Amino acid sequence: MKKLHFFVVILFSSLIGFGQNEESLWVINPLLEKLNSEQINAGKLQQIVVAFKLGEKGEDCKVMGLEKTKGKWKLAIAPVKASIGRNGFAQENEKTEGDGKTPKGLYALGQLYSYDATINTKLPFQQVDSLDKWIDDSSSNYYNKYVRGETLAKSFEHLKLNSIDYKYCMVIEYNTHPVVKGKGSAIFFHVANEKYSPTAGCVAIAENDMLQFLRWFKPRKKKGMLISGIVEVWE
């Protein structure tokens, strides 16, 4: 597949009704402080989507958007409910295929796929149908890659499902450059179902929340996704 190189930035807006609650006190402010003091190396990124958990329970997860404005990181999209891998987070370099964990780290957000022909976003995207697949067979030469049409891979994920999950689906560029067989595949930022069921390793948020991110994203600015548990981020 020809790789599309594009970047996005989240626009800053006032957060009506979002006060100094537990999330802002124990998550947002310490993270902004670390980013602004460069304790976390964000390179030339202008926006970051952050996935985190508030406590030990894997289901108590959130996703928020941060933007760099005039050299300072600020909150752009307040935390929204999310689901992650059914077995929680995998430490960096410890994820393996099928472990049910979401890989921790800072990764680029890549290609956007959708069931729809039109989306209220300025991002380039690809509409998918039953021929579009993502290979999760670790023995395949196309492991952790997109393919369209027939494949000899023993296992793969369809990018158009009978569920809402991949209606809007962005690739989290984990294990993509280079691809290491067996280290995990098909890690996406996608739509959660009504129950926010745990994923196989992806990060998922409600459709309306995903649409908010897609509306706010703009091309030609660098973007990334910081994925971590609260203890590891700000201890």
WOHU-V56074 format. One line per field, one symbol per residue. burial: 1 if it has 16 or more other ideal C-beta (glycine too) atoms within 10 Angstrom, else 0. A space follows every 10 residues. Layout:
burial->???
//
This chain:
burial->0000011111 0100000000 0011001100 1100100001 0100111111 1110000100 1111111100 0010111111 0111110111 0000101010 1111111111 1111100010 1010100100 0111111101 0111111000 0010011011 0001111111 1111110010 0011111111 1100010111 1111111011 1111011100 1111111111 00110
//
